[in-house]
């Protein structure tokens, strides 16, 4: 993006424009530029992500050694996690972007793009899954979250820290992430809605989602996995219809409890009803995973196992 005559930023720059800002790269790495789409990341749909996955696979088959995707920061973590779950690829895939567009002072785009290309060209990067590179830090797609609305170091792994860093044009690795299973999906066209819990929340949003054909529900619960009593009717209705319900939390770090609280709407009660615990995933990442699992044809029992087996046995 860059500002136009109104002073407001909108999609305007091509990939060649972005590359022109880092001329020193020509001496180090051969880069070809391709245009997939040029829209704000808030415009993306699941169809875009499926097509992007196929596009990356085609590039790998053509012999490319790595792929860097420039992407708006609003939904970057969702795209990265979808690709991490579905790409059957042996080449590095890195996403990056900018918090400050080129019309602003000290745009971070060129440095992020240079770092990302260096990471994608690194010999160990293919072992790390899909990555986000931002502000010289390398973050795993599953762990990455946009934690600040405007700061240039916005993407963090809040609990585990970065996988590595780019320092003095060198890629330095700290650790290797635990990888998830990969799933084969043709389309990712299953409707999954997110419903948040808060003081006074009831079942209206859940029931509305079911009426509109939701095939999965993600609950963004309170604390370590609790909802209001008024939400239970909707949760039970979804489960009775065979619609999987996945529990997450609006608290950004940590895992859900399993057997601590005994009241109705507590985590033990919800699990006894058939609610699936969403590990340490955010609601929006749990939604991506649930869409992928439903699109792969998994049953509710299989979906539960894919969400819970690593942390709950």
HUQUIDA-V694068 format. One record per residue. N is the residue number from 1. SS is DSSP state (H for helix, E for strand, L for the rest). OMEGA is omega as a letter, one per 20 degrees, with the letter a starting at -180 (999 if undefined). BURIAL is # if it has 24 or more other ideal C-beta (glycine too) atoms within 12 Angstrom, else .. Layout:
n ss omega burial
N SS OMEGA BURIAL
N SS OMEGA BURIAL
This chain:
n ss omega burial
1 L r #
2 E a #
3 E r .
4 L a .
5 L r .
6 L a .
7 L a .
8 L a .
9 E r .
10 E a .
11 L a .
12 L a .
13 L r #
14 L r .
15 H r .
16 H r .
17 H a .
18 H a #
19 H a #
20 H a .
21 L r #
22 L a #
23 H a .
24 H a .
25 H a #
26 H a .
27 H a .
28 L a .
29 L r #
30 L a .
31 L r #
32 L a .
33 L r #
34 L r .
35 L r .
36 L r #
37 L a #
38 L a .
39 L r .
40 L a .
41 H r #
42 H r .
43 H a .
44 L r #
45 L r .
46 H r #
47 H r .
48 H a #
49 H r #
50 H r #
51 H r .
52 H r #
53 H r #
54 H a #
55 H r #
56 H r #
57 H r .
58 H r .
59 H r #
60 H a .
61 H r .
62 L r .
63 L r .
64 L a #
65 L r #
66 E a #
67 E r #
68 E a #
69 E r #
70 E a #
71 L r #
72 L a #
73 L a #
74 L a .
75 L a #
76 H a #
77 H r #
78 H r #
79 H a #
80 H a #
81 H r #
82 H r #
83 H r #
84 H a #
85 H a #
86 H a #
87 L r #
88 L a .
89 L r #
90 L r .
91 L r #
92 E r #
93 E a #
94 E r #
95 E r #
96 E a #
97 L a #
98 L r #
99 L a #
100 L a #
101 L a #
102 L r .
103 L a .
104 L r .
105 L r .
106 L r .
107 L a #
108 L a #
109 H a #
110 H r #
111 H r #
112 H a #
113 H r #
114 H r #
115 H a #
116 H r #
117 H r #
118 H r #
119 H a #
120 H r #
121 L a #
122 L a #
123 L a .
124 L a .
125 H a #
126 H r #
127 H a .
128 L a #
129 L r #
130 L a #
131 E r #
132 E r #
133 E a #
134 E r #
135 L r #
136 L r #
137 E r #
138 E a #
139 E r #
140 E a #
141 L a #
142 L a #
143 L a #
144 L r #
145 E r #
146 E a #
147 L a #
148 L a .
149 L a .
150 L a .
151 L a .
152 L r #
153 L a #
154 L a #
155 E a #
156 E r #
157 L a #
158 L a .
159 L a .
160 L a .
161 L a .
162 L r #
163 L a #
164 E a #
165 E r #
166 E a #
167 E r .
168 L a .
169 L r .
170 E r .
171 E a #
172 E a .
173 E r #
174 L a .
175 L r .
176 L a .
177 L r #
178 L a .
179 L r .
180 L r #
181 L r .
182 L a .
183 L r #
184 L r .
185 L r #
186 L r .
187 L r .
188 L a #
189 L r .
190 L r #
191 L r #
192 E a #
193 E r #
194 E r #
195 E a #
196 E r #
197 L a #
198 L r .
199 L r .
200 L a .
201 L r #
202 L a .
203 L a #
204 H a .
205 H r #
206 H a #
207 H r #
208 H r .
209 H r #
210 H r #
211 H a .
212 L r .
213 L r .
214 L r #
215 L r #
216 E r #
217 E r #
218 E r #
219 E r #
220 E a #
221 E r #
222 E r #
223 L a #
224 L r #
225 L a #
226 E r #
227 L r #
228 L r #
229 H a .
230 H r .
231 H a #
232 H r #
233 H a #
234 H r #
235 H r #
236 H r #
237 H r #
238 H a #
239 H r #
240 H r .
241 L a .
242 L r .
243 L a #
244 E r #
245 E a #
246 E a #
247 E r #
248 E r #
249 E r #
250 L r #
251 L a .
252 L a .
253 L r .
254 L a .
255 L a #
256 L r #
257 L r #
258 L a .
259 L a .
260 L a .
261 L a .
262 L a .
263 L r .
264 L a .
265 L r #
266 L a #
267 H a #
268 H r .
269 H a #
270 H r #
271 H r #
272 H r .
273 H a #
274 L r #
275 L a #
276 E r #
277 E a #
278 L r #
279 L r #
280 L a #
281 L r #
282 L r #
283 H a #
284 H r #
285 H r #
286 H r #
287 H r #
288 H a #
289 H a #
290 H r #
291 H a #
292 H a #
293 H r #
294 H a #
295 H r #
296 L r #
297 L a .
298 L r #
299 L r .
300 H r #
301 H r .
302 H r .
303 H r #
304 H a #
305 H a .
306 H r #
307 H a #
308 H a #
309 H a .
310 H a .
311 H a .
312 H r .
313 L 999 .
